[in-house]
Amino acid sequence: MKAYFLKLAEYNSWANDRAISWLKQIDEEQWERKTTSSFASIRETAIHITSAEKIWADFWTKVPEHVYLSAGFNGTKDELIEIWQKASKDVKTHLENYPEDEFERKVTFVYPRGGEGQMEFWQTFSHMINHSTYHRGQLVTLLRSSGFTDLSNTDLATYYLTM
């Protein structure tokens, strides 16, 4: 199971790198443009993905002060990209060092609006990968609607075929 999850972590980093490269190419108007989607802009969608990856890594490592970036990130696009790249690396590093015999260990997490929950580590990891993939797909649609079309495929099969 761990080898499979490591491949998923590598895929997630690869797909994030592609998405980040797109964000580096858009201008501020595209970054901030309001639209109708799960989140109101490319910026807010990127913040949400980054926030989720960072918060799961924080839950796994039991960071005492949980900070949801999506609750009030006011930094620049470049600052967010730096946080996203670090979170992506942290997810992979944590998994590399995580004992496979603890994949069923319960992880306690805090919901963004308060309250706690628990799931097994492997469930939280699977959720985080799925969540990021889902919202990267939304990012593609938002980028296209803003006029950015220099996109590349981030599908898991594409990753497997190119690696």
C-alpha positions in Angstrom: 0.0 0.0 0.0 2.8 2.4 0.9 4.5 2.0 -2.5 1.2 2.8 -4.2 0.6 5.9 -2.0 4.1 7.1 -2.7 3.3 6.9 -6.5 0.1 9.0 -5.7 2.2 11.5 -3.8 4.6 11.8 -6.7 1.7 12.2 -9.1 0.3 14.9 -6.9 3.6 16.8 -6.9 3.9 16.4 -10.7 0.3 17.7 -11.3 0.8 20.5 -8.8 4.0 21.6 -10.6 2.0 21.7 -13.9 -0.8 23.8 -12.3 1.8 26.1 -10.7 3.5 26.6 -14.0 0.2 27.8 -15.4 -0.4 30.2 -12.6 3.0 31.8 -13.1 2.0 32.7 -16.7 -1.3 34.5 -15.9 -1.6 38.2 -15.1 -3.2 39.7 -12.0 -6.5 40.4 -13.8 -6.8 36.7 -14.7 -5.7 35.7 -11.2 -8.4 37.8 -9.5 -11.2 37.7 -12.1 -14.5 36.8 -10.4 -16.4 33.9 -11.8 -19.1 31.4 -10.9 -17.5 28.2 -9.6 -16.9 26.5 -6.3 -14.6 29.4 -5.5 -15.0 32.8 -7.0 -11.6 33.1 -8.8 -8.5 31.3 -9.9 -6.8 32.8 -6.8 -9.4 31.5 -4.4 -9.3 28.0 -6.0 -5.5 27.9 -5.8 -5.7 29.0 -2.1 -8.2 26.3 -1.4 -6.0 23.5 -2.9 -2.9 24.8 -1.1 -4.8 25.2 2.2 -6.1 21.7 2.1 -2.7 20.1 1.3 -1.0 22.1 4.0 -3.7 21.4 6.6 -3.6 17.7 6.1 0.2 17.6 6.4 -0.3 19.6 9.6 -2.9 17.1 11.0 -0.6 14.2 10.1 2.3 15.7 12.0 0.1 17.0 14.8 1.0 20.7 14.4 -0.6 22.4 17.4 -1.8 25.5 15.6 -4.0 24.7 12.6 -4.2 27.5 10.1 -6.6 27.3 7.2 -5.1 29.5 4.5 -8.5 29.7 2.9 -9.8 31.6 5.9 -7.8 34.7 5.2 -4.7 34.4 3.0 -3.7 37.9 1.9 -0.4 37.2 0.3 0.7 37.4 -3.3 0.5 34.8 -6.0 4.2 34.1 -5.7 3.9 33.7 -1.9 1.0 31.2 -2.3 3.0 29.3 -4.9 5.9 29.0 -2.5 3.5 27.6 0.2 1.9 25.2 -2.3 5.3 23.8 -3.4 6.4 23.3 0.2 3.1 21.6 1.1 3.4 19.3 -1.8 6.9 18.3 -0.8 5.8 18.0 2.9 3.0 15.6 1.9 5.5 13.4 0.0 8.2 13.6 2.7 5.7 12.7 5.4 4.5 9.7 3.5 8.1 8.5 2.8 8.7 8.5 6.6 5.3 7.2 7.6 5.4 3.5 8.8 3.1 1.4 6.7 1.9 -0.5 9.7 0.3 2.7 10.9 -1.8 3.4 7.8 -4.9 2.4 9.8 -4.0 4.8 12.7 -6.7 7.4 13.4 -5.9 10.9 12.4 -7.8 13.6 14.3 -8.7 16.7 12.2 -10.5 19.9 12.8 -13.2 21.0 10.4 -12.8 24.6 9.0 -15.9 25.7 10.8 -15.1 24.0 14.0 -15.6 20.5 15.4 -13.3 17.5 15.2 -13.4 14.3 13.2 -11.3 11.2 12.8 -10.4 8.9 9.9 -7.7 6.4 9.3 -4.5 7.8 7.8 -4.9 6.0 4.5 -8.4 7.5 4.2 -7.2 11.0 4.8 -4.3 10.6 2.3 -6.7 9.2 -0.3 -9.1 12.1 0.3 -6.3 14.7 0.0 -5.2 13.3 -3.4 -8.7 13.1 -4.7 -9.5 16.6 -3.4 -6.5 18.2 -5.1 -7.3 16.4 -8.4 -10.9 17.6 -8.3 -10.0 21.2 -7.7 -7.1 21.2 -10.2 -9.7 20.2 -12.7 -11.7 23.3 -11.7 -8.6 25.4 -12.1 -8.3 24.2 -15.7 -11.8 25.4 -16.4 -11.2 28.7 -14.7 -8.0 29.3 -16.6 -9.6 28.5 -19.9 -12.5 30.9 -19.1 -9.9 33.6 -18.3 -8.3 33.2 -21.8 -5.4 31.0 -20.7 -5.2 27.9 -23.0 -1.6 26.8 -22.7 -2.6 23.9 -20.6 -1.3 20.3 -20.4 -2.9 17.1 -19.2 -2.7 16.3 -15.5 -4.6 13.0 -15.6 -3.2 10.1 -13.6 -2.9 7.9 -16.7 -0.8 10.6 -18.4 1.5 10.7 -15.4 1.9 6.9 -15.4 2.5 6.9 -19.2 5.2 9.7 -19.0 7.1 8.4 -16.0 
